[in-house]
Amino acid sequence: MVVSESSQPPVEGDTAGASKKAAKKAAKAAEKQQKKAENKAASAQSQETSEPDISEGRYGVLKLIQSSGENRERVYTDVKDLGVKMDGQTVWVRARLQTSRAKGKQCFAVLRQSSATMQLLISVSEERRVSKQMVKFTGNITKESIIDVQGTVVKTASPIESCSIRDVELLASEVWTVSSARSQLPLQIEDAARPEKNDDPEALKIRVNQDTRLDNRVLDLRTPANQAIFRIEAGVCRLFRDILTKKGFVEIHTPKIISAASEGGANVFTVSYFKSSAYLAQSPQLYKQMAIAADFDKVFTVGAVFRAEDSNTHRHLTEFVGLDLEMSFKHHYHEVVDTIASTFTDIFRGLRDEFTSEIATVGQQYSVEPFKFLDPPLKLEFPQAIQMLKEAGVTLGEEDDLSTPDEKLLGRLVKAKYDTDFYILDKYPLAVRPFYTMPDPNNPKVSNSYDMFMRGEEILSGAQRIHDPDFLIERAKYHAIVQKY
């Protein structure tokens, strides 16, 4: 009798035949399961498409906006203006879709407009004509897309901690995609906005590198902290302008391309200027002085300053926006010091009162302590600073200047003793000041000059300048400065 190969039982210990059969069996089971899933999905899709879409015409993708005139009468409400007082009102909102999470008959999303965020809820409802198809559509909108939403403002039972608008949410009745973002972005806004230091052991340790942020700066600037920083910066400039204008100052605009270095030649940028060379202005100083000599009395300027500082520290910037002022006085340079001091306290107070939410937003990402100041500000004379440093173990001579570590230590000592982050240091040694600085009339080794500090960092330097030509020449000769006539 001939026995076929397929009918022979496997030899004990030989698993090849058994493995082959098991593989075939598993493959058939997987194929069966796949067909079952495909049939189920097709059945669900058929059922879904067979159901009438009660939301038809209330969601979708808007056609390209080409200023053709549609919807010009539509009134939009800013996210930041939505609150409990609008409970029950129907509004239109245009914002970015920050996140979305669809499950069953509901989709929860977060809308973001500038730095304001609020929760959006899309829930199946015959009354509001919201269908499953509309919920599914919203859940598939990519993050960072711009959408138009019509919805009802609804007071929430408990605060929504993840949003800046916490007491209300938006119950959607229409959702339209205005501009779709790509599904894959170089960085996620929530990653770029994570706290720099987080002690929570369960917090995600995802960080966005600086080069990624700078290469995709448009996305990075969408984080709440960056939005707040730019608004605070704008607030500083506005307060500076408003306060000084009320004090009788005139704003001037000074040249930024000049024919000679304005403060020495070591840290100046040279640029091509037609058939010759020019320099980027290091300071508006000379022009402010010209304005004072031209009888403007009080001037200020807000503008770019360029320094060729080849140093990798936060204190050495190649370009920054400078807030400069210059003023004449009647009898004592402290008239100027007091004017600047009150300007600072007014700016600090304005930031504290008008930018509370922005400061809090920055604090959520960066660890910062509340800024403290005195009104009027603390004013110390240089010998007092030398004494405080001496008591802390730092020995300096009466005519030595303060180094950066000395300034930082002094800032900590002042904070501990006087509980202020802002102070004025007056009466610097004449030896460490420029030749045009006016000497103190009572002590030839001391000058009528001052610096102002915030948290141990010098932010401003000033002095009474010698205004007598003969005396100025005398001081220039003393410093061996060559005069060219």
Summary of the structure (lengths in Angstrom):
residues: 485
radius of gyration: 34.4
end to end distance: 128.3
largest distance: 133.9
contacts: 1284
relative contact order: 0.06
helix: 34%
strand: 25%
